[in-house]
Amino acid sequence: MAAGTVTTLQPNGRPTLGVLARLRRLADRYLLFTYTGLAVIYLLLPVAIIILFSFNNPSGRRNFVWQEFSLDAWLHPFAVPGLANAVGLSLIIAFVSTAVATILGTLMALALVRYEFRGKRLTDSLIFLPMATPEIVMGASLLTLFVSLGAPPFFPLSLVTILIAHILFNISYVVVTVRARLSGFPRHLEEAAMDLGANEWQTFWRVTFPLILPGIIAAALLAFSLSIDDFVITNFTAGRTQTFPMFIYAQAKVGVPVQVYVIGSVIFLVAVLLVGLTTLAGRRQAAKDFEPVRTT
Amino acid sequence: MLRRRRSLIPYLLLAPGLLWLIVFFVWPLLQVFLASFWSGSVERGYTLSLSNWTNYPNAIEPVLPHVGRSVLYSLTATVLTLLIAYPLAYTIAVRGGRFKNLLLFLVVAPFFTSFLLRTLSWKIILSDNGVIFGPLKDIGILPDDFRVLATPMAVVAGITYNFLPFMTLPIYVALEKIDLRLVEAAQDLYAGPWQRGGTLVGGLVGGVLAAGLSFAFGWPPVIPVVLAILVGAFVGSVFVSEAFVRVTFPLSLPGVFAGSLLTFIPAVGDYVNAEFLGNPDSRMLGNVIQNRFLTQNDFPEASALSFILMAGILVMVLIYTRLLGTEQLTQSRI
């Protein structure tokens, strides 16, 4: 894409072209980076607004106009009735659905990478399809199923139905993430372990599992973040149960309390911290595990 | 005997997850299809009959404007995300250097906080006298009655913002894979700067974009369009080279297609942006489906609408995977 340097070499008589050529060189050098900076600001602006407005002290219920700085909401984050329950429920759902989906998904990823079997392509598309389905269709179809079953534990809608839905949409993401980690896997390490007398079980737990653990952790983190933030599918499968996003949605009609912005900011900061830490740990681990292997 | 046991292992590993997908994904989709042929109500129960195919025309007829809006808004947002995401992904992939990972992290960072809160914060940003329009109105650049919030523009802006990372990541993945030696080889083979073509393309893109925006906003189009053509032409003449047109861009096309699909699919079914940022006249198909299912409990017609939406998207996905495979789509979602 470097064009500026060439244009300056062309002989031109008029000074205006010289200015244009100089402008071109400047643009070629700095424009992309300036643009990227602006794009990042654009992407993070709403997050900054959320954090800023968590310190607001709005006069009414509507937290849309900046009034004055206040630490009140941060000091009493659960002063709003129902909020603590909603956040707690979201955390429980995220933990349980992440655990189940990570186990199911990792097993599937192992089968898909390690074995050739009949129906592999069909399995592939079955895993891919939920990711290509609009959330609203997934939620609506689950709701239709639950209603037509019409009996507990599926109906009335409850924590169980939310969990079923969250595990469902998380499985595909776990399979894809773990699979990516598995496909670059140094198989000869396992062969070495077997040559040294380990049986399959021992080889799995002592060699394979520790090596794919970063992939599993990445998958679990992704699943957790998808679950805790899911609104659309939960909207269809929750009934009267209120998760954190459902709480926000319900409050949005009357005015979202400042405390919700506090929780949103906390979730953001914790997630950033977690990802930062796992990246660092992963980098160190990868350096330890893969360096000698990659020389081949 | 041992071989037999071995061949069973993959099925045992797959069984629990596969069962979950079949029972809670495939079956519900079939159930929605069946429910679209129901008649009756929640209280009285439903009866299934083929003669209820009339649910389809009955459901679709009053919501044709919503369907049109869903397609229009989603397409506009997809084009906008493409224009915003491509230079961003290009910079990260080709010129990112040691900041590559940090920049990628910043692109996905918005996902670390609530989707609903992010959308609500656009309500704050775009509000009539908010951080952007307040000062502009004070200096007199914008008229006092100018507004974006509660118009279709706000809905498109919200969708564009919310799904921008879905476009950026696949394009990044595709660009990242390109062997830069190919570009160098092209330059060695006299791929030059292509100034005239770049100027034309840039000017055209800028002009069309500005014309579309002024049409949507109801601005007098002359000044913004001329400005956009000039800026677009300049940027195009600098950045569009022969090597880019003939090597980099064609090789990044799979990422562009994957990103467009990954942006369009959630956008066309979205109802949160339209509800938070729009007005009653900017409701989309998603709003109708949600309302029919959760407020009116009109399962048959709502199911018919969901099935139409799903079928439309399935056709798009099938065409895409036939042409390009699923790899690009799944890879970039990690």
Interface residues (C-beta under 8 A of the other chain):
Chain A: M1 A2 A3 G4 V6 T7 L23 R24 A27 D28 L31 L32 F33 Y35 T36 A39 V40 Y42 L43 L44 L45 P46 V47 I49 I50 F53 F64 V65 L104 G105 L107 M108 L110 A111 L112 R114 Y115 F117 T123 D124 S125 L126 I127 F128 L129 P130 M131 A132 T133 P134 E135 I136 V137 M138 A140 S141 L142 L143 T144 L145 V147 S148 I164 A165 I167 L168 I171 S172 Y173 V175 V176 T177 A180 A218 L222 S225 D229 F231 V232 N235 F236 F244 P245 I248 Y249 A252 V256 V260 Y261 G264 S265 I267 F268 A271 V272 V275 T279
Chain B: S7 I9 P10 Y11 L13 L14 P16 G17 L18 W20 L21 I22 F24 F25 V26 W27 P28 L29 Q31 V32 L34 A35 V42 Y46 I84 P87 L88 Y90 T91 I92 V94 R95 N101 L103 F105 L106 V107 A109 P110 F111 F112 T113 S114 F115 L116 L117 R118 L120 S121 W122 K123 I124 I125 S127 Y161 L164 P165 G192 P193 W194 Q195 G198 F234 V235 S237 V238 F239 V240 S241 A243 F244 T248 L261 I265 P266 V268 G269 D270 Y271 V272 F276 G286 I289 Q290 F293 L294 F299 A302 S303 S306 L309 M310 I313 V317 T326 L329 T330 Q331 R333 I334
